[in-house]
Amino acid sequence: MRAFEVKLTNWRKGMKQAHRYRHFANAAILVLPPDKAVLAAEYLETFRRIRVGLWGFDPECKRIIAYHTPRPISAPASKLYEHALRLVRGKG
């Protein structure tokens, strides 16, 4: 399961939220407009250390720029993972 946090402006807040998603997701990715993604990419090592991905999305050309995509790993909180799966399946 991958979780995406989409922000238009505050990438730091988005990074924190995406990091929280890692409790129930196999991978978490922050998606930003291209200009904000370039600013956030200056902290790419931090994204890598906390295993949060960083993508830019350009709606004009409908293109994703992947700065970092973490490898999926087992979610640390298996109960939260199972609960999230039930919600997605509509059996929550």
C-alpha positions as semicolon CSV with decimal commas, in nm:
position;residue;x (nm);y (nm);z (nm)
1;M;0,000;0,000;0,000
2;R;0,134;0,343;-0,094
3;A;0,018;0,663;0,068
4;F;0,043;0,999;-0,106
5;E;0,038;1,339;0,062
6;V;-0,028;1,623;-0,182
7;K;0,054;1,980;-0,085
8;L;0,045;2,299;-0,288
9;T;0,271;2,511;-0,068
10;N;0,402;2,386;0,268
11;W;0,638;2,100;0,183
12;R;0,770;2,070;0,540
13;K;0,422;2,008;0,672
14;G;0,364;1,761;0,390
15;M;0,686;1,576;0,469
16;K;0,580;1,537;0,833
17;Q;0,238;1,407;0,731
18;A;0,384;1,164;0,478
19;H;0,622;1,038;0,746
20;R;0,321;0,963;0,969
21;Y;0,166;0,763;0,686
22;R;0,458;0,523;0,707
23;H;0,294;0,374;1,019
24;F;0,033;0,204;0,800
25;A;0,173;0,220;0,446
26;N;0,451;0,029;0,274
27;A;0,568;0,352;0,114
28;A;0,480;0,719;0,161
29;I;0,534;0,988;-0,101
30;L;0,499;1,365;-0,087
31;V;0,372;1,518;-0,413
32;L;0,427;1,888;-0,482
33;P;0,399;2,136;-0,769
34;P;0,726;2,152;-0,966
35;D;0,850;2,480;-0,815
36;K;0,793;2,359;-0,458
37;A;0,943;2,017;-0,535
38;V;1,266;2,185;-0,649
39;L;1,288;2,365;-0,313
40;A;1,215;2,047;-0,118
41;A;1,470;1,852;-0,324
42;E;1,742;2,054;-0,153
43;Y;1,661;1,833;0,149
44;L;1,657;1,507;-0,047
45;E;1,892;1,337;0,198
46;T;1,638;1,397;0,476
47;F;1,364;1,242;0,262
48;R;1,586;0,939;0,204
49;R;1,675;0,902;0,573
50;I;1,312;0,906;0,685
51;R;1,206;0,690;0,387
52;V;0,959;0,938;0,242
53;G;0,942;0,985;-0,132
54;L;0,941;1,317;-0,312
55;W;0,764;1,370;-0,642
56;G;0,683;1,682;-0,838
57;F;0,367;1,691;-1,047
58;D;0,322;1,932;-1,335
59;P;-0,051;1,951;-1,413
60;E;0,005;2,139;-1,739
61;C;0,195;1,858;-1,905
62;K;0,059;1,587;-1,669
63;R;0,408;1,472;-1,583
64;I;0,553;1,333;-1,261
65;I;0,912;1,415;-1,174
66;A;1,039;1,154;-0,926
67;Y;1,319;1,290;-0,709
68;H;1,307;0,995;-0,473
69;T;1,082;0,690;-0,461
70;P;1,137;0,472;-0,154
71;R;1,134;0,097;-0,183
72;P;0,822;-0,048;-0,024
73;I;0,885;-0,212;0,313
74;S;0,660;-0,373;0,571
75;A;0,454;-0,116;0,759
76;P;0,582;-0,093;1,119
77;A;0,232;-0,090;1,272
78;S;0,069;-0,401;1,129
79;K;-0,263;-0,335;1,304
80;L;-0,284;0,009;1,141
81;Y;-0,188;-0,145;0,807
82;E;-0,464;-0,406;0,832
83;H;-0,715;-0,140;0,939
84;A;-0,620;0,079;0,642
85;L;-0,666;-0,217;0,406
86;R;-1,012;-0,285;0,548
87;L;-1,107;0,080;0,497
88;V;-0,985;0,077;0,137
89;R;-1,177;-0,242;0,072
90;G;-1,489;-0,086;0,222
91;K;-1,503;-0,334;0,510
92;G;-1,379;-0,102;0,786
